[in-house]
Amino acid sequence: MKHKKASLWGAFFVACSLLGCGQAQGEDPVALPATCSMPAQAQPVRSRSVTDGDTLRLSDGRRLRLIGINTPEIGRDGAPSEPYAQAARRALQTLVDHQPLQLALGEDGRDHYGRTLGYLFDEQGRSIEALLLSQGLGYAVVIPPNDLLAECHQAAEQLARSARRGLWQNPPVLSLDELDSGGFHVLQGRVAAVTSSRHALWIDLDGPLTLRLERRDLDYFDHAPDASLVGQQLEVRGWVVDREGREGMRDGFRRYMISLRHPAQWRMVTTP
């Protein structure tokens, strides 16, 4: 069952009053809003080891992927780690080591890698994901149907963003001219066209990026995107797929694509 709709333009940024966005840089960033409350169905677990900033191994052997956060990638096979990847891993280690934890499973409780998907809480009942986001150590993400704590996670990220903490010290928002690879990105560009097909709506941006919104996900949006978006400047986030060389890709189609699943993935940008 899908959760309540989120506003098309307002869902990405929750009111700063929830987290006191005006606080000074040196103040404690971990006062979390009521939307971060631990669900009643949470069950006790313990951590065995931490893989990276958003993944750990539980003492019962399950691999847990935290819902609602994507942290920078740790380098493997000789590749360098992304900025703040190691910091996110260390922070998660500190939050979960040697203490009882509580786990609430997502509505969709497993990903395509076989990992358990869940929301994790410390012994005080605080959201581990929100604590990391409030320190600027990851990006708030929403992948339906796992949107139970979406407002909590967005508000926590906004706290870090407003205070320029962690990766928001140098905001990692790329223009479409800078997009040259797949993977997770936060991007900004202007809408060039909105078209529809049998199964999806397509939002083309000026540049090499298109957004694909499947009709099955329209219930999460207050309004279906239409031609009124053309000319608007958007900030969008998600996992970019590089379609170059893929069978069936037609001439003239944009090389990169993001699957737009939830309104928390985008917002309109007001230009001066």
C-alpha positions in Angstrom: 0.0 0.0 0.0 1.4 3.4 -1.0 1.9 6.0 1.7 0.4 9.5 1.4 1.3 11.7 -1.5 4.1 14.2 -1.2 3.9 17.7 -2.7 5.5 17.8 -6.1 7.5 20.9 -5.3 7.5 21.0 -1.6 8.4 17.4 -0.6 12.2 17.7 -1.0 12.7 20.4 1.6 10.7 20.1 4.9 10.2 23.2 7.0 13.4 24.2 8.7 11.5 24.7 11.9 11.4 21.0 12.4 15.1 21.0 13.0 16.0 24.5 13.9 18.0 25.3 10.7 19.0 28.6 12.0 21.2 27.2 14.7 24.9 28.0 14.9 27.6 25.9 13.2 29.0 24.6 16.5 25.7 23.5 18.0 24.7 19.9 18.4 23.2 18.7 15.0 21.4 15.7 16.4 18.1 17.1 17.7 15.7 15.2 15.4 12.0 16.0 14.6 9.0 14.0 15.6 8.8 12.6 12.1 11.9 10.5 13.1 10.1 8.5 15.7 10.9 4.8 15.9 8.1 2.6 14.5 6.4 0.3 17.1 7.4 -2.8 15.1 11.1 -2.3 15.5 13.0 -5.3 16.8 16.3 -5.5 18.7 19.5 -6.2 16.7 23.2 -5.8 17.0 25.9 -4.9 14.5 28.8 -7.3 13.6 30.7 -5.1 11.2 30.3 -2.0 9.1 30.9 -2.1 5.3 30.4 1.5 4.4 28.4 4.5 5.4 25.0 3.0 4.6 25.6 -0.8 4.8 26.5 -3.1 7.7 26.4 -6.8 8.7 24.2 -7.7 11.7 25.2 -10.2 14.3 22.6 -12.6 12.9 24.4 -12.6 9.6 22.0 -10.4 7.6 23.5 -7.7 5.4 21.5 -4.5 6.1 21.2 -1.6 3.7 19.9 1.5 5.5 16.7 3.0 4.0 16.6 6.7 3.1 20.3 7.5 2.8 23.0 7.1 0.2 26.5 7.8 1.3 29.6 8.5 -0.9 31.2 5.4 -2.4 34.3 3.8 -0.8 37.0 3.1 -3.5 37.6 -0.5 -4.5 40.1 -2.2 -6.8 42.5 0.7 -6.5 39.9 3.4 -7.2 39.9 6.4 -4.7 37.1 6.8 -2.3 34.6 9.6 -2.9 34.8 12.6 -0.6 33.4 11.8 2.9 33.0 8.1 2.2 35.5 7.1 4.9 34.1 9.7 7.2 30.6 8.3 6.8 31.8 4.8 7.4 33.6 5.8 10.6 30.5 7.7 11.8 28.3 4.7 11.3 30.8 2.5 13.1 30.7 4.9 16.1 26.9 5.0 16.1 26.4 1.2 16.0 29.4 -0.4 17.8 28.9 -2.1 21.2 25.3 -0.9 21.8 21.8 -2.4 21.4 20.0 -1.3 18.2 16.5 -1.4 16.9 15.6 -2.4 13.3 12.3 -1.7 11.5 12.0 -3.4 8.2 10.9 -1.5 5.1 7.6 -2.2 3.4 9.9 -3.7 0.7 12.2 -5.6 2.9 14.9 -6.8 0.5 16.8 -5.4 -2.5 18.0 -7.0 -5.7 21.3 -7.8 -4.0 19.6 -9.8 -1.3 20.3 -7.3 1.4 17.8 -6.5 4.1 16.3 -3.0 3.8 15.5 -1.3 7.1 15.5 1.7 9.3 18.0 1.5 12.2 17.7 3.2 15.6 20.2 3.6 18.5 19.4 2.7 22.1 17.8 6.2 22.6 15.5 5.5 19.7 17.2 8.0 17.4 17.3 7.4 13.7 20.8 6.3 12.6 20.1 7.5 9.1 19.0 10.9 10.2 22.0 11.3 12.5 24.3 10.7 9.5 22.3 13.0 7.2 22.3 15.8 9.8 26.2 15.6 9.8 26.3 16.0 6.0 27.6 12.5 5.5 25.1 11.3 2.9 22.1 12.2 0.7 18.5 11.7 1.5 16.9 9.3 -1.0 13.4 7.8 -1.3 12.8 4.6 -3.2 9.1 3.6 -3.1 7.4 2.0 -1.3 10.0 2.6 1.5 9.0 6.2 2.3 8.0 5.9 5.9 10.6 8.3 7.3 11.0 10.4 4.1 10.2 13.7 5.9 12.6 12.9 8.7 15.5 12.2 6.3 14.8 15.2 4.2 14.7 17.5 7.2 17.9 16.0 8.6 19.7 16.6 5.3 18.3 20.2 5.1 19.8 20.9 8.5 23.3 19.8 7.2 22.8 21.7 4.0 21.8 24.9 5.7 24.7 24.7 8.0 27.1 23.6 5.2 28.2 20.5 7.1 30.1 17.6 5.6 29.7 17.2 1.9 27.5 20.3 1.8 30.5 22.5 2.6 31.1 22.5 -1.2 27.6 21.6 -2.5 28.0 18.6 -4.9 25.4 19.9 -7.4 26.6 19.4 -10.9 25.4 21.3 -14.0 24.4 19.0 -16.9 27.6 20.2 -18.8 29.6 18.5 -16.0 27.7 15.1 -16.2 30.1 12.6 -17.8 29.3 9.3 -15.9 26.7 7.1 -14.4 26.2 6.6 -10.7 24.5 8.7 -8.0 24.5 12.5 -8.7 22.7 15.7 -7.7 22.2 17.7 -10.9 20.7 21.0 -12.0 19.3 21.8 -15.4 16.4 23.4 -17.3 13.4 21.5 -18.6 13.3 21.3 -22.4 10.3 19.1 -23.0 7.7 16.8 -21.3 6.4 13.9 -23.3 4.5 10.8 -22.6 4.5 7.1 -23.7 2.3 4.2 -22.8 4.1 3.4 -19.6 5.9 6.5 -18.6 6.3 10.3 -18.7 9.6 11.7 -19.9 11.1 15.0 -18.8 14.0 16.0 -21.0 16.4 18.6 -19.7 18.6 20.9 -21.7 21.6 18.7 -22.0 22.3 14.9 -22.0 19.7 13.9 -19.3 16.2 12.7 -19.3 14.0 11.8 -16.3 11.7 8.7 -16.6 8.6 8.7 -14.4 6.6 5.4 -14.7 2.9 5.8 -14.6 2.7 3.3 -11.7 4.5 5.9 -9.5 2.3 8.8 -10.3 0.3 8.3 -7.1 3.2 9.6 -5.1 2.9 13.0 -6.9 0.2 15.6 -6.3 0.2 16.5 -10.0 1.5 14.7 -13.1 4.3 16.7 -14.8 3.2 18.4 -17.9 4.2 21.1 -20.4 4.0 23.8 -17.7 7.4 22.5 -16.5 9.2 23.6 -19.7 11.7 26.3 -18.9 11.8 25.6 -15.2 15.1 25.1 -13.5 15.2 21.8 -11.6 17.6 20.2 -9.1 17.3 16.4 -9.4 19.0 13.5 -7.7 19.2 9.8 -8.3 21.2 7.0 -9.9 22.2 8.1 -13.4 22.1 5.3 -16.1 24.5 5.8 -19.0 22.6 4.5 -22.0 25.3 4.9 -24.6 25.7 1.9 -26.8 22.6 0.2 -25.3 20.6 -1.9 -27.7 17.4 -0.2 -28.7 18.5 3.4 -27.9 17.4 5.6 -30.7 19.3 8.4 -32.4 18.6 11.7 -30.8 17.8 10.3 -27.4 19.6 11.7 -24.4 22.5 9.6 -23.2 21.8 9.7 -19.5 18.6 8.8 -17.6 17.3 9.0 -14.0 14.3 7.0 -12.9 12.1 9.5 -11.1 10.2 7.5 -8.5 9.3 10.1 -5.8 8.9 13.9 -5.6 11.7 14.0 -3.0 14.1 13.5 -5.9 13.6 16.9 -7.3 12.7 20.6 -6.6 12.3 23.7 -8.6 15.3 26.2 -8.3 14.5 29.9 -8.2 17.0 31.8 -10.2 17.9 35.4 -9.2 
